[in-house]
Amino acid sequence: MTNVPFTKVESVGNDFVLVEKDQVGDLDLSWLAQQVCPRRFAIGSDGLLVIWREGSDIHLRFFNPDGSEDFCGNGLRCAAWYAYRQGWTGEKFEILQNGMTIGMEIEGDARITAFMPAASFEPGRVPVQSQEEWWERPVLGVIGTALTTGSTHFITFVDELPADDEFFDLGPKLEHAEVFPERTSIMWVKPEAEDRLVMRIWERGVGETQGCGTGAMAAAVVWFRKTGRSGEIDVVSSGGTLRVAIDHWSAPITITSEPEELFRGTIMVPVPGLDAAPV
């Protein structure tokens, strides 16, 4: 067994185990995510954040509980808060994640704004198996739009959010639908006002989550494109509210939340090849 120091962080109910890369040695990070994320049997979280410094640069990798690597908006702001509190940065800095450089700004005690690139509906970037944009087209009978905001999303607008039976039946089926070669997250979105959307979230590699930053951005972008609006909008999930701002649906996006550090500790994990039994 080996001891791994960690910090538990969350943003709008999206919770993460955060570790510093130089404190996990040579452990395989995908494998580590599968060890620390299960609820009841480990720390429990929606994913693993791995952060480190190279000179003045801050780097981040994110892994879903199933070990797949992804881009994570809420995790990005949680990592930014951690880096700032560690004294690694000033109030304005950048984080490199999944090939993208994201500008971050700290306001007050914990208000974090991320400056994200524009969303893309391009089929090859989403990715979705189509020669054309997947705009309000059916997947397994569900009408929705496919896009990427750093991670792949399928946005479907509804009059009422799905009940559990429908949600837990369709969530995994849509995630693994053949049209999405790298799987997808699904956002059921209920417009409550021109500047307020409420959503229920099925995240690829996770299942239901209480919040999703990239999903909130995706929902706002599709809504703005659909209605011709722009500006600021509240996107509400069961974990809280994210504030999304866009000058035009094709423009860069800003998203703001107030992440929290919940607690710190150490978890014992098996050393692959040495320990016979899992934690």
N, C-alpha and C positions, 0 to 999 in steps of 0.2 A: 504494500500500500504506500501511497505518497500523499502528502498534505498539499492542498491547493488553496491559497488565500483567495477570497472572493469578496465582491460587494454586490448586494442586492439593490437594484434600482427599478423604478417604474415611471411610466408616463401614461396618463389616462387609462390606468388599469392594465396596460401592456407591461409585463414585468420581465426582468432579465437578470441573469447571472453575469456579472462583469469580472473579468480577470485581466491582469497585466501579462502580456506575452512572455516577458522575461521571468515570470514566476511559475510558469507551467512547464518549463524545460522543453524536452523533446516530445511531449505528449501529442498525439494526433488530435487536432482540434475538433474535427468532425466526431471522432470517438468521444472526446471529452464532453461535447454537447449532449450526447446520448446518455452520459453518466450523470450529469448534474441537473438536467432539465425535468426528468420525470417527477410528477407531483406524488406526494406520499412516500416515495422511495428514495428521494434525494432532496435537493434544495427546492426544486420546482420552479419552472419559469416558462415563458413563451420563447426563449432562445438564449444563446450564449453570445456575449460581446467580448471580443478580445482586442485590447487596446495597447498601443505602444508608441514610443517616441523614436524618431530617427533624426538627430539634430534638433531643429526647431519644428519639424513636421510631426503631426499627430496622425497615426494610422489606426484603422479600425476594420475588423472582420466580424461578420455576423453569421451564426449558424442556427438553423431551426432545430427543434428538439429531435427531429429524425436524422440530424447530422448533415442535411443539405445546406449549402452556403447560399446566402441571399443578401439583398440590400434591405435595410430596415430604417425607416424614418424616425419612429419613436426611439429606437435604440440609438440612433445617431445623436439625438438631443440628450439622451441620458448619458452617453459617453462624453459629450461636450461638457455637461455639468460636472462630471467626474474629473475631467482633465483640468477644468478651471479651478475646482476645489483643491486639486493636488498642487496647484501653483505652476502648472505646465504652460499656461497661456495667459494672455490678457483677456480683455472683454470682447475683442474681435480677433478671430483666427479662422483657420481652415482645418477640416478633417478629410483625409483621403480614405474613401471607402469604395471597394468594388470598382476601381478604375475611375471613379469620379472624385473631384475636389469640391467640397461643399463649404461655403462660407457660413460661419456661425457668429452670432452676437448674443452676449449676455446682458440682460437688463435687470437691475435691481438684485434681489437675493437669488432668484431662480428662474426668471422668465427667459426662455431660450428661443431664439428665432433662427431657423435654418433657411438659407437662400438656395433653392433647388433649381436645377435646369428644367426646361419645358418638358411636358409630357410628350409622348410619341404614340401615334396610332399606326405607324408603319408596320405592316405585318411581320417583316423580318426582324424587327427590333422587339416586338411585343413579347415573345413570338407567338404567332397564330398561323395555322396552315391555311393560308388564303392568298390570293393574288391582289385582293383589294382590302381596304380597311374593314374591320369587323364592327360595323356601326349598326346597332339595333338589329341584330340578326340572331336567330335562334341557336341555342346549344341545348340539346336534350329537352327541347320544348320551352326553354327559358329564353326570353328576348333580352339581349344585353349588348354591351359594347366592350371591346377588348382594347386595352392600352397598357403602356408601361410608364410608371413614374419612378423608375429605378428597379421596380419589381412588377411582375405581371398581374394585371387585375381584369376581372370581368364584372362590369357594373350593370346592375339591373334595377330599374326604377319600379316601385310597387306602391299600391295604395295602402297596404298594411305590411309590416314586417312579418316574415314567415314564422309560424308556430314551430315548436320543436320537432314534430314529426316530419314536416316538410323540410325544415332546415337540415336536420341530421341525415335525412335521406338524400337530398340533392347536393349538399355540400361536397362530400367526397366524390360523388359521381361527376360533378362539374369540374372539380379540381383535376381529375384524371381523364377528362374527356379527350378523345384522340386529336381534336382540333388544337389542343394546347400541348405542344411537344415537350415543354418544360414545366407542365402543370400550371395552375393559376390559382390566385386567391379570388374569392367571390364576395362582392359587396351588394347586399340587398339595401336599397336606398329609398327612403320615404321623404319626399319634399314636404316640409311643414310650413314653409314660407319661402319667399324669394331668396332670403339670406340665411336659411336654416335647413339643413338636411340631417335626418336621423338614419343610422344604418346599423345593420347586423352583419357580423364579419365571420367569414370562414377563410382562414389563412392556410395557404399551401404549406405542408410540412408541420402544421401545428394543430389545426382544427379551429374550434370557436375561440376567438379572443375578444377581450373587452375594448381594445383599441387598435388602430392601425394607421400610422402616419402616412405611408405611401398610399393606402387605400382611401384615406380622407382626401388627399390631394387628387387622386384619380376621380373620386366621386364629384368633387368640385369642378374639375376640368370638364367632365362630360356634361354636367349640369349647365355650366356657363356656355359651352358650345351649343347645347340643345336650346337654350333660352335666349342666347345672344347677350347675356349679361356679363359683367365683370366687376371687379372690386373685392370686397371682403365677404366671407361667408363662414358661419359656424357649422362645423360638422360634428354631430353628437353621436357617441356610441355609449354602450352601457358603462364604460369606464370614465367618461367625461367628455369635454368639449375641446376640439382643436380649432384654431382660427387660421383659415387659409385665405391668402390674398393673391389675386392674379389680375394684371392689367388687361389681359386678353387670353382666351383659352389656349392660344399657341405660345404664350409668353412664359418666361421663368416664373417660378412659384415661391412664395414665402409661406412658412408654416410656423406657428408659435404655440408653445405649451410650457408648463412648469413641471419638469421632472423632479423626482425626489430620490434621495438616497435613503433606503429603508434600514439596512443594517449591514455589518461586515462580519466575516467569520472565516472558518477554514473547513474544508470538506476533505475527507479521506476517500481517495479513488484507487482502484486497483491499478497496478502497473502491468500493462499488456505483456503477456509472455512469462510473467513472474507470479502473478496472483491467479489462483485457480477459480475463485468465485467472485462474482460482481459485488458491488457495494450492497 
